[in-house]
C-alpha cells in the first residue's frame, strides 16, 4: 500500500484540482449563477418568439462546401452531440437576411455544449460559463415577453414581433431601453451574446486546427495545443492574467485527437476533415453575421 501511494502522481492531481477550484472561484465574479435547464422543457421553454420550421435540406447554396458532394453526416449513437443537429440549427439561425435568429442560435450552442461537456470535467469550467449565458438570454426573453403581454394582453401577433426574436431586434430593443452600458458591465443580452460570440470563435479556431494535416515533420498538433492556440486569439485578450494562466493547465487535460474524431462519428483524419470543414464553414457564416450586427452598434468591446 505504501508503494502504491508513492507511485501515484498525487502532486499533479492536486495541482489540477487546485486550478479547477481557482477557475470556479474566479467564475463567480462573471455572471450570476442560474439553474441549468434545457430548452423546450416545462421549466425552460425555448424563446417564445421562435417557432421551429420543418427541417430544410442541409446542403444547398453556400452551405455546399466548394461545390463538392458533402460527406454523409451520420447520427452518432450513444452520445448527445450530433453534427447533423448542430448544422441544422446553425442554418436555421440564418434564415432571415442580414440577421441571426436567436433561438436556433442558442440551440446551436446547446449542441456545442454537448460537445464541450464530452471533453471531461476540466473543460466543465468553460461549458458552465457558456451554459449560464445561454440560460440568461432565454430568461431575458421570457421576462420581456411576460412584461409585454402584461401591458397589452395576449396577442398572437406579438409572438412574431418579440424583442429577443433575433440578434438585431435584441440589440435595438436593449439600446432603446438603455439596458446596454458602454462603460461598465451590465447583465444585458447584448453583453452576454458578445461573450458567446467570442467563445464561438474559440471553438471554430480549435476545429480548424483539428481539420488541418500534419506539420512538415509529420506531426499533428494535440487538441490541447490547438485549444490553447485558439484561446490565445479568441478569449485570452479579454481575460485577466490569472485566468489565462490557469486556462493553460486546463488544456493539458484534454483527451487525444482520436477521441475528438469519434465525437464526429469518424475513425480517422481522412474521414474527419470534410465533415470538420462543413462545421467550420457553418460556424464562420453565423459568426460573421453576428460580428457585423455587433460592429454596427460598436458592441464588440462591451465591458
C-alpha positions as CSV (number, residue, x, y, z in Angstrom):
1,X,0.0,0.0,0.0
2,X,2.8,2.4,0.8
3,X,4.5,1.7,-2.5
4,X,1.2,2.3,-4.4
5,X,0.7,5.7,-2.7
6,X,4.3,6.7,-3.6
7,X,3.7,5.9,-7.3
8,X,0.5,7.8,-7.6
9,X,1.0,11.2,-9.3
10,X,-0.5,13.0,-6.4
11,X,1.2,16.4,-6.9
12,X,-0.1,16.6,-10.4
13,X,-3.6,15.6,-9.3
14,X,-3.6,18.2,-6.5
15,X,-2.3,20.9,-8.9
16,X,-5.1,20.2,-11.4
17,X,-7.7,20.1,-8.6
18,X,-6.4,23.4,-7.2
19,X,-6.5,25.0,-10.7
20,X,-10.1,23.9,-11.2
21,X,-11.1,25.2,-7.9
22,X,-9.4,28.6,-8.7
23,X,-11.3,28.7,-12.0
24,X,-14.6,28.1,-10.4
25,X,-13.9,30.7,-7.8
26,X,-13.0,33.3,-10.4
27,X,-16.1,32.4,-12.4
28,X,-18.3,33.6,-9.5
29,X,-17.4,37.2,-10.5
30,X,-18.6,36.9,-14.0
31,X,-22.3,36.3,-14.3
32,X,-25.0,35.4,-11.7
33,X,-25.5,31.7,-11.2
34,X,-28.6,30.3,-12.9
35,X,-30.1,26.9,-12.8
36,X,-29.3,24.8,-15.8
37,X,-32.4,23.8,-17.7
38,X,-32.8,22.5,-21.2
39,X,-34.6,24.4,-23.9
40,X,-38.2,23.3,-24.6
41,X,-38.7,21.7,-21.2
42,X,-41.6,22.6,-19.0
43,X,-39.3,24.7,-16.8
44,X,-37.2,26.3,-19.6
45,X,-39.1,26.7,-22.9
46,X,-37.4,28.0,-26.0
47,X,-37.7,31.6,-26.9
48,X,-41.4,32.2,-27.3
49,X,-40.9,34.2,-30.5
50,X,-39.3,31.3,-32.4
51,X,-41.4,28.6,-34.0
52,X,-39.3,25.7,-35.4
53,X,-39.9,25.1,-39.1
54,X,-39.6,21.7,-40.9
55,X,-36.0,20.8,-41.4
56,X,-34.7,22.2,-44.7
57,X,-32.1,20.3,-46.8
58,X,-28.8,20.6,-45.1
59,X,-26.6,21.4,-48.0
60,X,-27.5,24.0,-50.6
61,X,-26.1,27.2,-52.0
62,X,-23.2,28.5,-49.9
63,X,-23.6,25.6,-47.5
64,X,-22.3,23.1,-50.0
65,X,-18.6,23.1,-49.4
66,X,-16.8,24.3,-52.6
67,X,-19.5,22.7,-54.8
68,X,-18.4,19.2,-53.8
69,X,-20.8,16.5,-52.7
70,X,-21.0,16.8,-48.9
71,X,-19.9,13.9,-46.8
72,X,-22.6,11.7,-45.2
73,X,-23.4,13.1,-41.8
74,X,-24.4,10.1,-39.7
75,X,-26.3,10.0,-36.5
76,X,-23.8,9.1,-33.8
77,X,-25.4,6.6,-31.4
78,X,-24.7,6.8,-27.7
79,X,-23.8,10.5,-27.4
80,X,-25.7,13.8,-27.1
81,X,-23.6,15.8,-29.5
82,X,-24.8,15.3,-33.1
83,X,-23.2,17.1,-36.0
84,X,-26.4,17.0,-38.1
85,X,-28.4,18.7,-35.4
86,X,-25.7,21.4,-35.0
87,X,-25.7,22.1,-38.7
88,X,-29.5,22.3,-38.9
89,X,-29.6,24.8,-36.1
90,X,-26.8,26.9,-37.5
91,X,-28.5,27.0,-40.9
92,X,-31.9,27.9,-39.3
93,X,-30.4,30.8,-37.5
94,X,-29.6,32.5,-40.8
95,X,-33.0,32.1,-42.5
96,X,-33.5,35.8,-42.4
97,X,-31.3,38.1,-44.5
98,X,-28.9,40.3,-42.5
99,X,-29.9,38.8,-39.2
100,X,-29.4,35.9,-36.8
101,X,-32.5,34.2,-35.3
102,X,-31.7,33.8,-31.6
103,X,-33.5,30.6,-30.7
104,X,-31.8,28.4,-33.4
105,X,-28.5,30.2,-32.5
106,X,-29.0,29.2,-28.9
107,X,-30.0,25.7,-29.9
108,X,-26.7,25.5,-31.8
109,X,-25.0,26.3,-28.5
110,X,-26.9,23.5,-26.8
111,X,-25.2,21.1,-29.2
112,X,-21.8,22.7,-28.8
113,X,-22.2,22.4,-25.1
114,X,-22.8,18.7,-25.5
115,X,-19.5,18.7,-27.5
116,X,-17.6,20.6,-24.8
117,X,-19.0,18.5,-21.9
118,X,-17.8,15.4,-23.6
119,X,-14.2,16.5,-23.2
120,X,-14.0,15.9,-19.5
121,X,-14.5,17.6,-16.1
122,X,-11.7,20.1,-16.6
123,X,-13.5,21.7,-19.6
124,X,-16.6,21.9,-17.4
125,X,-15.5,25.3,-16.3
126,X,-15.8,26.7,-19.8
127,X,-19.0,24.9,-20.5
128,X,-20.6,26.0,-17.2
129,X,-20.0,29.7,-18.1
130,X,-21.3,29.2,-21.7
131,X,-24.5,27.4,-20.4
132,X,-25.1,30.3,-17.9
133,X,-25.0,32.8,-20.8
134,X,-27.4,30.7,-22.9
135,X,-29.8,30.4,-20.0
136,X,-29.6,34.2,-19.2
137,X,-30.6,35.2,-22.8
138,X,-33.6,32.8,-22.7
139,X,-34.6,34.2,-19.3
140,X,-34.4,37.8,-20.5
141,X,-36.6,36.8,-23.4
142,X,-39.2,35.2,-21.1
143,X,-39.2,38.2,-18.8
144,X,-39.6,40.7,-21.7
145,X,-42.4,38.6,-23.2
146,X,-44.2,38.5,-19.9
147,X,-43.9,42.2,-19.5
148,X,-45.1,43.0,-23.0
149,X,-48.1,40.6,-22.7
150,X,-49.0,42.1,-19.3
151,X,-49.2,45.6,-20.8
152,X,-51.3,44.8,-23.9
153,X,-52.8,41.4,-23.1
154,X,-52.3,38.2,-25.0
155,X,-51.8,38.8,-28.7
156,X,-50.8,36.1,-31.1
157,X,-49.1,38.5,-33.5
158,X,-46.8,39.5,-30.6
159,X,-45.1,36.2,-30.7
160,X,-43.6,37.1,-34.1
161,X,-42.5,40.6,-33.0
162,X,-40.6,39.9,-29.8
163,X,-37.6,41.9,-28.8
164,X,-35.5,38.7,-28.4
165,X,-36.5,37.1,-31.6
166,X,-33.2,37.8,-33.3
167,X,-29.8,39.4,-32.6
168,X,-30.8,42.6,-34.5
169,X,-34.1,43.0,-32.7
170,X,-32.5,42.3,-29.3
171,X,-29.7,44.9,-29.9
172,X,-32.2,47.6,-31.0
173,X,-34.6,46.9,-28.1
174,X,-31.9,46.9,-25.4
175,X,-30.4,50.1,-26.8
176,X,-33.8,51.8,-26.8
177,X,-34.3,50.6,-23.2
178,X,-30.9,51.9,-22.0
179,X,-30.0,48.4,-20.8
180,X,-26.6,48.3,-22.5
181,X,-23.9,50.3,-21.0
182,X,-20.6,51.0,-22.9
183,X,-18.6,52.0,-19.7
184,X,-19.4,49.3,-17.2
185,X,-20.8,45.8,-17.0
186,X,-24.5,45.0,-17.1
187,X,-26.2,41.7,-17.5
188,X,-27.7,42.6,-20.8
189,X,-28.5,40.2,-23.6
190,X,-26.1,42.1,-25.9
191,X,-23.1,41.8,-23.5
192,X,-24.0,38.1,-22.9
193,X,-24.2,37.5,-26.6
194,X,-20.8,39.1,-27.1
195,X,-19.3,36.5,-24.7
196,X,-20.9,33.7,-26.6
197,X,-19.7,35.2,-29.8
198,X,-16.1,35.1,-28.6
199,X,-16.4,31.5,-27.4
200,X,-17.8,30.5,-30.8
201,X,-14.6,31.9,-32.4
202,X,-12.6,29.8,-29.9
203,X,-14.4,26.6,-30.9
204,X,-14.2,27.4,-34.6
205,X,-10.4,28.0,-34.5
206,X,-9.9,24.9,-32.5
207,X,-11.9,22.8,-35.0
208,X,-9.9,24.4,-37.9
209,X,-6.8,23.1,-36.2
210,X,-8.3,19.6,-36.0
211,X,-9.1,19.7,-39.7
212,X,-5.6,20.5,-40.7
213,X,-3.0,17.9,-41.7
214,X,0.4,17.3,-40.0
215,X,3.2,19.7,-40.0
216,X,6.4,19.4,-42.0
217,X,7.7,16.7,-39.6
218,X,4.5,14.7,-40.0
219,X,3.3,15.6,-36.5
220,X,-0.3,16.5,-35.7
221,X,-0.9,19.1,-33.0
222,X,-2.6,17.8,-30.0
223,X,-6.2,19.0,-29.1
224,X,-4.7,20.7,-26.1
225,X,-2.2,22.7,-28.2
226,X,-5.0,23.6,-30.7
227,X,-7.3,24.7,-27.9
228,X,-4.5,26.8,-26.3
229,X,-3.6,28.5,-29.6
230,X,-7.3,29.2,-30.3
231,X,-7.8,30.6,-26.7
232,X,-4.9,33.0,-27.1
233,X,-6.6,34.5,-30.2
234,X,-10.3,34.5,-29.2
235,X,-10.6,34.7,-25.4
236,X,-7.2,35.4,-23.7
237,X,-7.2,39.1,-24.7
238,X,-10.4,39.6,-22.7
239,X,-9.4,37.6,-19.6
240,X,-7.3,38.6,-16.6
241,X,-3.8,37.3,-16.3
242,X,-4.6,34.7,-13.6
243,X,-7.4,33.2,-15.6
244,X,-5.2,33.0,-18.7
245,X,-2.5,31.1,-16.8
246,X,-5.0,28.7,-15.2
247,X,-6.6,28.0,-18.6
248,X,-3.3,26.8,-20.0
249,X,-3.4,23.9,-17.4
250,X,-7.0,23.0,-18.3
251,X,-5.9,22.4,-21.9
252,X,-3.3,19.9,-20.8
253,X,-6.2,17.7,-19.6
254,X,-8.0,17.4,-22.9
255,X,-8.3,14.0,-24.5
256,X,-6.3,12.9,-27.5
257,X,-7.1,13.6,-31.2
258,X,-8.7,10.2,-31.8
259,X,-11.3,11.0,-29.1
260,X,-12.3,14.2,-30.9
261,X,-12.7,12.3,-34.2
262,X,-15.0,9.9,-32.5
263,X,-17.2,12.8,-31.4
264,X,-18.0,13.5,-35.1
265,X,-18.5,9.8,-35.7
266,X,-15.4,9.0,-37.8
267,X,-12.5,6.7,-37.3
268,X,-9.6,8.6,-38.9
269,X,-8.4,12.0,-40.0
270,X,-9.2,11.4,-43.7
271,X,-12.9,10.8,-42.8
272,X,-12.9,13.7,-40.3
273,X,-11.5,16.5,-42.5
274,X,-14.5,17.0,-44.9
275,X,-17.0,16.9,-42.0
276,X,-15.0,19.3,-39.9
277,X,-14.7,21.7,-42.9
278,X,-18.6,21.7,-43.2
279,X,-18.9,22.5,-39.5
280,X,-16.3,25.2,-39.7
281,X,-17.9,26.8,-42.7
282,X,-21.3,26.9,-40.9
283,X,-19.7,28.5,-37.8
284,X,-18.0,31.1,-40.0
285,X,-21.2,32.2,-41.6
286,X,-23.0,32.6,-38.3
287,X,-20.0,34.2,-36.6
288,X,-19.6,36.7,-39.5
289,X,-23.2,37.8,-39.4
290,X,-23.2,38.2,-35.7
291,X,-20.0,40.2,-35.9
292,X,-21.5,42.6,-38.5
293,X,-24.5,43.3,-36.3
294,X,-22.5,43.9,-33.2
295,X,-19.9,46.0,-35.1
296,X,-22.7,48.2,-36.5
297,X,-23.5,49.3,-32.9
298,X,-19.9,49.4,-31.6
299,X,-20.6,46.5,-29.3
300,X,-17.5,44.4,-29.9
301,X,-15.8,45.7,-26.8
302,X,-18.6,45.9,-24.2
303,X,-17.2,45.7,-20.7
